[in-house]
């Protein structure tokens, strides 16, 4: 067990989580506020391994569902100021048992600290891991599906006053639609607490060590800046990945569609990539990329846009003219399995490609 005790540590965590959020994962500014809220109150932010928990503890994942498109606002008065806390209370009442630990649903500037925030408020630990190993747009991208762990019963709450208990779902498509529609009704998001698990189940489902990984990534960027080294390469080194492109954003077309930010980004190459073109298809996060019209990164492998100083650029603030460098890395092995690719492979997102690992595509294109 270890703790996040200071805002300096929180900043490292959120910097790393935003980088691993692959353009999504929520607003890191909100994430900083969530961490500041609990640290300034003197609440403990405890991080544990699943095997350190008592066997009878209930572990849940708390998170927000909604489009990351900028400018979204609630269309009705706010009635519930802390919808995540309310969702926990509703699920506890339904289960007849208190939550004993939480696990982050994904890595991202807001969704990761959201899990740590509610854990601190409840006085329970958070697991050093998450259920994705990056950020992803849908409830389909959750490792529980690969291991046959149901996401229900669950509680969903909007800040405008909708409170829903989902006892069962027909399939994950329906469950995603329920959560997504509630986010549209709320105007910005719905807060969800689901996947009640035992520590043993959480130990199987969690991509382990990812909270620690976020800290290492954030620390590497800050140290590289201090030492006059390349922060972007530092990120690639920690992740065992590669710097695969650099250039200037030539076009960025997006739309808010059914609770998702969807669109395409085109980057004109510079330096060793002069005359080449990189295209990214986004669905909240960066999902699928092409180099000169040929696939270069396929889901579930991850890639992220960084500024030259290593600062991550979320898709909510990216704009034409931005200078970017692109880092790619391998997805956690759970997603590269046959079962994992059903939920996170290119065909799941409508692309008629058989999955090819990023390291093979990079060699094919002579990038590495």
LINKAWO-V206077 format. One record per backbone hydrogen bond with DSSP energy under -0.5 kcal/mol. CO is the residue of the C=O (numbers start at 1). NH is the residue of the N-H. If there is no record, write none. Layout:
co->[CO:CO]
nh->[NH:NH]
This chain:
co->[2:3:4:6:7:8:9:10:11:12:13:14:15:16:17:18:19:20:21:22:23:24:25:25:26:27:27:28:29:30:31:32:33:34:35:36:37:38:39:44:45:46:47:48:49:50:54:57:58:58:59:60:60:61:62:63:65:69:77:79:82:83:84:85:86:87:88:89:90:91:92:92:98:100:101:102:104:108:108:110:111:112:113:114:115:116:117:118:119:119:125:126:127:128:129:130:131:134:138:140:142:142:143:144:145:148:151:153:154:155:156:157:158:159:159:162:164:164:165:166:166:171:172:173:174:175:176:177:178:179:180:181:182:183:190:191:192:193:194:197:198:199:200:201:202:206:207:207:209:210:211:212:213:214:215:216:217:218:219:220:221:222:223:224:225:229:230:231:232:233:234:235:236:236:237:242:242:245:246:247:248:249:251:252:253:255:255:257:260:260:261:262:263:264:265:266:266:267:268:269:270:271:273:276:277:278:279:280:280:281:281:282:283:285:288:289:289:290:290:291:294:297:298:299:302:304:304:305:306:307:311:312:314:314:319:322:322:324:325:325:326:326:327:328:329:332:332:333:334:337:338:339:339:340:340:341:345:345:346:346:347:351:357:357:358:359:360:361:362:362:363]
nh->[47:5:45:10:11:12:13:14:15:16:17:18:19:20:21:23:22:135:24:286:315:109:110:111:109:30:31:32:33:34:35:36:37:38:39:40:41:43:42:46:4:126:2:128:52:53:57:59:100:101:197:62:103:194:105:192:190:72:79:81:86:87:88:89:90:91:92:93:94:95:96:97:58:125:60:127:131:112:113:114:115:116:117:118:119:120:121:122:123:124:102:48:129:209:104:207:143:107:141:142:145:146:147:149:148:150:195:196:166:193:164:191:161:79:80:158:156:166:167:153:154:175:176:177:178:179:180:181:182:183:184:185:186:187:65:157:63:155:61:59:202:203:204:205:206:208:130:210:213:214:215:216:217:218:219:220:221:222:223:224:225:226:227:229:228:231:234:235:236:237:238:239:240:241:240:244:328:326:270:324:268:321:266:254:264:257:262:260:257:262:284:255:282:253:280:250:251:278:248:275:273:274:276:269:292:267:290:265:282:287:288:263:285:283:281:296:297:279:292:294:291:289:301:346:329:306:327:313:325:310:307:314:317:318:322:249:324:247:306:327:244:245:304:242:302:335:336:336:337:341:342:342:343:343:344:345:348:349:349:351:350:353:360:361:362:363:364:365:367:368:366]
